Amino acid sequence: MKNIFGLFVASSLLTVSGYASELEDVKQDESKFYVAVKALVTLGDNVDEGESRLEGSTGKGIGIDLGYRISHGFVVEIDATYATNTVTEVLANGDSEDFSGDYITSSLDVAYNYKLLPELNVFAKVGYEVEYEKIDTIADSYASTTGFIYAAGMEYEVAESMAVLAEYEVTTIDGPRGNSIFLGLVYDF
């Protein structure tokens, strides 16, 4: 019985070792640096500001990520986005007025990629974000706020150095921009 158990353990170790070796070969072929160009949709959020409430609508924008793969699925990224939306200021008496909102964000993120299939990765991301917000005629200049982001998404490889990216990002910054959905292309170089 001990011999059968020992044979089973040895066989399992060899199988896992072989599979890990195959994954390592795939990882060694990947480039360390990449860039992701993304379109984004902001989902808007409501914010109470004393005597009024700001209601952010769905917005749109663009983003770019510059990333470096460290090892074992871990990645460091620098991200930047620009987005716009319509912000409605609702006063305590019920009157409202629409304004244009502009948002510039940048963040430093750490992500973990997990390869589900040879062409499909899923990932989770956390980061520290700085947001510059300007709502026309409410503020004359950009105001900065900091917070954290949490994101999850997937990449599907469509060519040797290119993948399609889908990502959902949650921000802790309380503002009319809200959370974001991204769709874009990742290019390894």
Summary of the structure (lengths in Angstrom):
residues: 189
radius of gyration: 22.2
end to end distance: 53.4
largest distance: 83.0
contacts: 574
relative contact order: 0.19
helix: 15%
strand: 65%
